[in-house]
Amino acid sequence: MDKLILIIKREYLTRVKRRSFILVTLLTPLAFAVFFIVVGFIFSYESDDEMVVAVIDEGGLLAEKRQIRDERRLFFKEVHYSLDSARKVVENGEFVGVLQIPPLQNLMDRSQTVYYYSDNQLPLDIQFRIQDKISRLIREYKIDSLDIEKAQLEALETKVLLEPEPLREDGEDASRLTGAISAGIGAVMGFVMYLTIFIYGMMIMRSVMEEKTNRIVEVMISSVKPFQLMLGKIIGVGGVGLTQVCIWAIFIPLISLLVNLLFGFNSTMPELDAGAEIDPEDAEALIALAYKEISNLNWWMILPLFIFYFLGGYFLYSSLFAAVGSAMGDDLGEGQSLTIPITIPVILAIYIAMKAIQAPNSSLAVFSSIFPLFAPIVMPTRLAFNPPVWEIVASVIVVALSSVFFVWLSGRIYRVGILMYGKKVSFREIFRWMFYKG
């Protein structure tokens, strides 16, 4: 036991004390914040160039009450030139292009083609905006031409908002954002599980391979049993991963709170009930409702179970990665094929998790939440949707037992493969190692 603790300390402390670990752990939350700010800036960026478009209204759509509305840096000016004259004006630089609106042949037509003349390619977003403006203009023209009451016509367009309500009076109330919030949290948790399993599992595999290739393991095996060495390495690296996740769990909310304080969200958010009527275009009220929904989630269940699945999934897959690392020889290219049976379930699990976010109570989601190779990734994505208690209990038991079994099974492979040199290992031979009694 003392040797196992010594190995765990060595694996944990050598990694935690590295400058790279400290920098990555502290800077990752800031990097994510900067990344999303930059992405938001990129998508919100608009060109500083002003665009003035000449409009030739051949169909008489433009009138005193019907005009193409200007926007920021996008202006429209009706001209009464011929098309050839308008083209020459564009060439002189007065306009960026000419928009020709042909007359409507039939008021009942549901499509209309307009023409834009320019030597420069029209940006895609500007194209969609012009199409939308002309569509609204034609709609108003048809309303006036058909002598339809505009107010009555607009009354036909009704926005429907689905508001969930509990079946029982004492049931938990929810809002229209509950599903979206749960889906977002589930996606984040599933993606974190996917990354940690891959990153730390591969870290263990590389560590085992390096020690085997450098023959360091021969010295270590003389003092400790192979199973102790593998288990100590798994626990030590797992402690590093758990430390990193815990630090991120503290830093990310703090950064989020700091951003809220800087932008004044907390001071302006109104108090809202889950079933309160909210204008869909009221961003401030929607943000307040989203924060309320997040705070109403059962975090006392979600966080402990997330840590459990993190540990269970980590032990399950990292033991397999350690076994594969022990079986690899000097030719790393050939050895990489041994990781395929491990990586395929992980990749399938993340795809199933994406589907489980859309249908958290489907048969596929329930089965995958209990199947040991999928459960560590799929079940955390469903926790925010409050799955039935029996599914959580069954999943916890299966993951716990499967983790113990795979650690034991990998230990039997590890004890043989770690001292095997100069031979290409096949899956058939690895299968024989499981039952080797030497």
C-alpha positions in Angstrom: 0.0 0.0 0.0 2.9 2.4 0.8 4.4 1.7 -2.6 1.1 2.4 -4.3 0.8 5.8 -2.4 4.4 6.6 -3.4 3.6 6.0 -7.1 0.4 8.1 -6.9 2.3 11.0 -5.3 5.0 10.8 -7.9 2.6 10.8 -10.8 0.5 13.6 -9.3 3.2 15.9 -8.0 5.5 15.7 -11.1 2.6 16.8 -13.3 1.0 19.4 -11.0 4.3 21.2 -10.4 5.0 21.6 -14.1 4.8 25.1 -15.4 2.8 24.0 -18.4 0.1 22.5 -16.1 -0.2 25.7 -14.0 -0.4 27.9 -17.1 -2.9 25.7 -18.9 -5.1 25.4 -15.8 -5.2 29.1 -15.1 -5.3 30.4 -18.6 -7.8 28.1 -20.2 -10.9 29.8 -18.7 -9.5 33.1 -19.8 -8.7 31.7 -23.2 -12.3 30.5 -23.6 -13.6 33.9 -22.6 -11.3 35.7 -25.0 -12.2 33.2 -27.8 -15.9 33.8 -27.4 -15.4 37.6 -27.3 -13.3 37.5 -30.5 -15.9 35.2 -32.2 -18.7 37.5 -31.2 -16.7 40.5 -32.5 -16.0 38.7 -35.8 -19.7 37.9 -36.4 -20.9 41.3 -35.3 -18.3 43.1 -37.4 -19.7 45.3 -40.2 -17.8 47.0 -43.0 -17.2 50.7 -42.7 -17.9 51.3 -46.4 -21.1 53.0 -47.2 -23.2 51.4 -50.0 -25.5 53.6 -52.0 -27.7 51.6 -54.4 -29.6 53.2 -57.3 -33.2 51.9 -57.6 -35.1 51.8 -60.9 -38.7 51.2 -60.1 -40.3 50.0 -63.3 -43.3 48.5 -61.5 -44.4 51.6 -59.6 -43.9 49.9 -56.2 -42.4 53.0 -54.6 -44.8 55.6 -53.4 -45.1 58.1 -50.6 -45.9 55.5 -48.0 -43.9 52.7 -49.6 -40.2 53.2 -49.6 -37.1 50.9 -49.3 -35.8 51.7 -45.8 -32.2 52.7 -45.4 -30.0 50.9 -42.9 -26.7 51.6 -41.4 -24.2 52.0 -44.3 -26.8 50.7 -46.8 -28.8 53.4 -48.6 -31.2 53.3 -51.5 -31.9 56.2 -53.9 -34.6 56.1 -56.6 -33.5 57.3 -60.0 -35.4 57.9 -63.1 -32.7 57.2 -65.6 -32.7 54.5 -68.2 -30.9 51.3 -67.3 -28.0 52.2 -69.6 -27.6 55.7 -68.0 -27.7 54.2 -64.5 -24.9 51.8 -65.4 -22.8 54.7 -66.6 -23.4 56.5 -63.3 -22.3 53.4 -61.4 -19.1 53.3 -63.4 -18.5 56.9 -62.4 -18.6 55.8 -58.7 -21.7 57.6 -57.6 -23.5 54.3 -56.8 -22.2 50.8 -56.0 -24.9 49.2 -58.1 -28.3 49.4 -59.8 -31.3 47.6 -58.5 -33.9 47.1 -61.1 -37.5 46.2 -60.0 -39.6 45.0 -62.9 -43.4 45.4 -62.9 -45.5 42.7 -61.2 -47.3 40.7 -63.9 -49.8 39.1 -61.6 -50.7 40.2 -58.0 -51.3 36.5 -57.2 -47.7 35.5 -58.1 -45.8 34.3 -55.1 -42.3 34.9 -56.5 -40.7 37.9 -58.2 -37.2 38.4 -59.7 -35.4 41.7 -59.3 -32.0 42.4 -60.9 -28.8 43.9 -59.4 -26.2 45.3 -61.8 -22.7 45.8 -60.5 -19.1 44.7 -61.3 -18.5 44.0 -57.6 -19.8 40.8 -56.0 -22.7 41.6 -53.6 -22.0 40.4 -50.0 -24.2 37.5 -49.0 -25.7 39.2 -46.0 -26.4 42.4 -48.0 -28.1 40.2 -50.7 -30.4 38.7 -48.1 -31.2 42.1 -46.6 -32.1 43.5 -50.0 -34.3 40.5 -50.8 -36.1 40.9 -47.5 -36.7 44.6 -48.1 -38.0 44.1 -51.6 -40.3 41.3 -50.3 -41.7 43.6 -47.7 -42.2 46.3 -50.3 -44.1 44.0 -52.7 -46.2 42.8 -49.8 -47.2 46.4 -49.0 -47.9 47.1 -52.7 -50.2 44.0 -52.9 -52.0 45.0 -49.8 -52.8 48.5 -51.2 -53.6 47.1 -54.7 -56.0 44.5 -53.4 -57.5 46.9 -51.0 -56.9 44.7 -48.0 -57.1 46.1 -44.5 -53.5 46.0 -43.3 -54.4 45.8 -39.6 -56.7 42.8 -40.1 -54.1 41.1 -42.3 -51.4 41.5 -39.6 -53.8 40.2 -37.0 -53.7 36.8 -38.8 -50.0 36.5 -38.0 -49.9 35.0 -34.5 -46.8 34.0 -32.6 -47.3 30.9 -30.6 -45.1 30.3 -27.5 -45.3 26.9 -25.9 -45.2 27.3 -22.1 -44.7 24.0 -20.2 -46.8 23.5 -17.0 -46.7 20.8 -14.3 -49.4 18.1 -14.4 -49.9 18.3 -10.6 -50.4 21.5 -8.7 -47.4 20.7 -6.5 -45.2 19.8 -9.5 -42.1 21.7 -10.5 -42.9 24.7 -12.6 -40.8 25.3 -15.7 -40.5 27.9 -18.5 -40.0 27.8 -22.3 -36.2 28.1 -21.7 -36.0 25.1 -19.4 -35.3 22.7 -22.3 -32.8 24.9 -23.9 -30.9 25.5 -20.7 -30.9 21.8 -19.9 -29.7 21.0 -23.4 -26.9 23.6 -23.2 -25.7 22.3 -19.8 -25.9 18.7 -21.0 -23.9 19.5 -24.1 -21.1 21.2 -22.0 -20.9 18.3 -19.5 -20.8 15.7 -22.3 -18.1 17.5 -24.2 -16.0 18.0 -21.0 -16.3 14.2 -20.3 -15.3 13.5 -23.9 -12.2 15.7 -23.8 -11.0 14.6 -20.3 -11.3 10.9 -21.2 -9.4 11.4 -24.4 -6.7 13.8 -23.0 -5.9 12.0 -19.8 -6.3 8.6 -21.2 -3.9 9.4 -24.0 -1.6 11.0 -21.4 -1.4 7.7 -19.5 -0.8 5.7 -22.6 2.1 7.9 -23.7 3.6 7.8 -20.2 3.4 4.0 -20.2 5.0 3.8 -23.7 7.8 6.2 -22.7 8.7 4.3 -19.6 8.6 1.0 -21.5 10.7 2.4 -24.4 13.3 3.9 -22.1 13.5 0.7 -20.1 12.7 2.7 -16.9 9.8 0.3 -16.1 12.3 -2.6 -15.7 13.8 -0.9 -12.7 10.4 0.0 -11.3 9.0 -3.5 -11.7 11.8 -4.8 -9.6 10.3 -2.8 -6.6 6.6 -2.9 -7.2 4.1 -5.1 -8.9 2.9 -4.2 -12.4 -0.7 -3.8 -11.3 0.4 -1.4 -8.5 2.4 0.6 -11.0 -0.5 0.8 -13.5 -3.1 1.6 -10.8 -0.8 4.3 -9.2 -0.3 5.9 -12.6 -4.0 5.9 -13.3 -4.9 7.4 -9.9 -2.1 9.9 -10.0 -3.0 11.3 -13.4 -6.7 11.1 -12.5 -6.0 13.3 -9.5 -4.3 15.8 -11.9 -7.4 15.8 -14.1 -9.8 16.2 -11.2 -7.7 19.0 -9.8 -7.9 20.8 -13.2 -11.6 20.3 -13.5 -12.2 21.6 -9.9 -10.1 24.7 -10.6 -12.0 25.3 -13.8 -15.3 24.8 -12.0 -14.3 27.6 -9.6 -12.7 30.0 -12.1 -15.3 29.9 -14.9 -18.2 31.0 -12.6 -16.0 33.7 -11.2 -15.1 35.0 -14.6 -18.8 34.8 -15.6 -19.7 36.8 -12.5 -17.0 39.4 -13.3 -18.4 39.8 -16.8 -21.9 40.3 -15.4 -20.7 42.9 -13.0 -18.7 44.7 -15.7 -21.7 44.8 -18.1 -24.3 45.5 -15.4 -26.5 42.5 -15.9 -27.1 41.9 -12.3 -28.2 45.4 -11.5 -30.8 45.5 -14.3 -32.3 42.0 -14.3 -35.9 42.0 -13.2 -37.3 39.4 -10.9 -39.3 36.8 -12.9 -41.3 33.8 -12.2 -40.9 30.7 -14.3 -44.4 31.1 -15.8 -44.2 34.9 -16.3 -45.3 36.3 -19.6 -42.2 37.6 -21.5 -41.8 39.4 -24.7 -39.7 37.2 -26.9 -37.7 40.2 -28.1 -37.0 41.4 -24.6 -33.4 40.2 -24.3 -33.0 41.5 -20.7 -36.0 39.5 -19.5 -34.8 36.4 -21.3 -31.4 36.6 -19.7 -33.0 37.0 -16.3 -35.2 34.0 -16.9 -32.2 31.9 -18.1 -30.3 32.7 -14.9 -33.3 31.8 -12.9 -33.6 28.5 -14.7 -29.9 27.7 -14.2 -30.1 28.4 -10.5 -33.2 26.2 -10.2 -31.4 23.1 -11.5 -30.7 20.4 -8.9 -27.0 21.1 -8.7 -26.7 19.0 -5.5 -27.4 16.0 -7.7 -25.8 17.1 -10.9 -22.3 18.0 -9.6 -21.6 14.9 -7.4 -22.9 12.6 -10.2 -20.7 14.5 -12.8 -17.7 13.9 -10.6 -18.6 10.3 -10.2 -19.0 9.8 -14.0 -15.8 11.7 -14.5 -13.9 9.3 -12.2 -15.8 6.2 -13.5 -15.3 7.0 -17.1 -11.7 8.0 -16.5 -10.8 4.7 -14.7 -12.6 2.7 -17.3 -10.9 4.2 -20.3 -7.6 5.1 -18.8 -7.0 1.5 -17.7 -7.7 0.4 -21.3 -5.3 3.1 -22.6 -2.7 1.9 -20.1 -3.1 -1.7 -21.3 -2.7 -0.6 -24.9 0.4 1.5 -24.0 2.0 -1.6 -22.4 1.3 -3.7 -25.5 2.9 -1.2 -28.0 6.3 -1.8 -29.3 9.0 0.5 -30.7 6.9 1.0 -33.9 4.4 3.5 -32.7 2.7 3.6 -36.2 1.7 -0.1 -35.9 0.7 0.3 -32.3 -1.7 3.1 -33.0 -4.1 0.5 -34.5 -4.5 -1.0 -31.1 -6.3 2.2 -29.9 -9.1 1.9 -32.5 -11.3 -0.4 -30.3 -11.0 2.2 -27.5 -11.6 5.4 -29.5 -14.6 4.1 -31.4 -16.9 3.8 -28.3 -15.8 7.2 -27.2 -16.6 8.8 -30.5 -19.9 6.9 -30.7 -20.8 8.0 -27.2 -20.4 11.7 -28.0 -22.7 11.3 -31.1 -25.2 9.5 -29.0 -24.9 12.3 -26.4 -25.8 14.9 -29.0 -28.9 12.9 -30.0 -29.8 12.4 -26.3 -29.8 16.2 -25.8 -32.6 16.3 -28.4 -34.5 13.3 -27.0 -33.3 12.7 -23.5 -35.9 10.0 -22.7 -35.6 8.0 -25.9 -34.8 4.3 -25.9 -31.3 5.0 -27.3 -30.5 7.5 -24.6 -31.7 5.2 -21.8 -29.8 2.2 -23.1 -26.6 4.3 -23.7 -26.9 5.7 -20.1 -26.6 2.2 -18.7 -24.2 0.6 -21.2 -20.8 0.8 -19.5 -18.8 2.1 -22.5 -21.3 4.9 -23.3 -22.7 5.8 -19.8 -19.8 8.0 -18.6 -20.4 10.4 -21.5 -24.2 10.0 -22.3 -25.6 10.1 -18.8 -24.0 13.4 -17.7 -25.8 15.0 -20.7 -29.1 13.8 -19.4 -28.7 14.9 -15.7 -30.1 18.4 -16.3 -33.3 16.8 -17.7 -34.0 15.0 -14.4 -33.9 11.3 -15.6 -35.8 8.7 -13.5 -34.1 7.7 -10.3 -33.9 4.0 -11.3 -32.0 4.9 -14.4 -29.5 6.9 -12.4 -29.1 4.1 -9.9 -28.7 1.5 -12.5 -26.2 3.6 -14.4 -24.1 4.3 -11.3 -24.0 0.6 -10.4 -23.0 -0.5 -13.9 -20.3 2.2 -14.3 -18.8 1.4 -10.8 -18.7 -2.3 -11.4 -17.5 -1.9 -15.0 -14.7 0.4 -13.9 -13.4 -2.1 -11.4 -13.7 -4.9 -13.9 -11.8 -3.1 -16.7 -9.1 -2.0 -14.3 -8.6 -5.6 -13.2 -8.7 -6.8 -16.9 -6.3 -4.2 -18.0 -4.0 -5.1 -15.1 -3.7 -8.6 -16.5 -2.8 -7.3 -19.9 -0.4 -4.7 -18.4 1.6 -7.2 -16.4 2.5 -9.2 -19.5 2.8 -6.4 -22.1 4.9 -4.0 -20.1 7.9 -6.4 -20.3 7.3 -7.6 -23.9 9.9 -6.2 -26.4 10.7 -6.7 -30.0 7.4 -8.3 -31.0 4.4 -7.0 -32.9 1.3 -7.6 -30.8 -2.0 -8.7 -32.2 -5.5 -8.5 -30.6 -5.5 -12.3 -30.5 -2.4 -12.3 -28.4 -3.7 -9.6 -26.1 -6.8 -11.7 -25.6 -4.5 -14.6 -24.5 -2.8 -12.4 -22.0 -6.1 -11.9 -20.1 -6.0 -15.6 -19.2 -2.3 -16.0 -18.8 -1.4 -17.5 -15.4 2.3 -16.9 -15.3 
